[in-house]
């Protein structure tokens, strides 16, 4: 997993803590998919690449588990457009 990203399975999200705040990417598991639903970065933490690190960790886990990703979150959809090397993980 991407260094210092925590996977909170019970809350279905990936988290990074900085300066007393938490950035996170939420998901749902459905029929062999990870459905990326929401990404939040507190305003004070924006512009540091934290959201991208969260998504990279999520995609790494999806790849390791043989799952596809359905990006309902606009940030995750944009991440896929900026990272063509991850396109194989996109759900049809």
N, C-alpha and C positions, 0 to 999 in steps of 0.2 A: 504494500500500500504506500501511497505517497506519504513521505515522512511527516509526522505529527498530525495527520488527518485521523480523526477518531470516527469509527463506524459505530453508531449507536443503533443496534439492531432493534431494540425494543421500541424506539421512537421512529424507526425507519428513516434515518437521516445520517449524513456525513457531516462532521463538525470540525471547525478550526477555532481555537480560542486565542484571542490576542487582546492585550490591554483591557482585560475584564469584560470583553464582548465576545459574542460567538457568531461566526458566519456559518451557515448551514445550507445543505442541499437535501430536500426531502424527496422521497420516492415511495412507490407502492410496488409490491410484487404481484404480478398477475400472469398466470399461464405461460411460464417460461420467459417472462419479460420483467425488466425493471422499468417502471413508468416514472420518469423524472417529472415531478409535479411542481416544484417550487425551489428557488434559490434565493437566499437572503444574505446580504452583506450589510452590516450596519454602516451608516454614512461615514463614520470616523475611520473605518477600515477599507473603504473603497479605493480602487486604484493600485492595489498591491498584488493583484493576481490571486487572491485567496479563493474566489469563486471558481476560477479555472482549476486550481489545485483540488478543490472538492470534486469537481466533475471528472478530473483525471483519475482520482481514486475510485469514484463510482464506476467508471468505464473499465478500469483495471480489474475490479471485482467481477463485473459483468463478463469480461473476457475469460477470467479464470474459471467462472462457473458455467460457461457456455451459454450465456443469456444474451438476448438482444435488448436494446434500449429504445423506448418510445419517449421522445422528448416533448412533453406537453408544456414544459417551461421554456419560455422564449430564450433565456440565457443558454440553456442546454442545446437548443436547436441552433443557435448562433455558434456555439462551441463546435458542433459538428461541421458547420460550414467553414470554419477556420482551420479545422484539422482533418483533412481528407484521409489521413492514415487511419482514422477511427471509423470511417464510413461503413465498414463491414459489420459494425455493431448495431447499426440502425435497423429497427424493426420495419418490416415491409408494410 
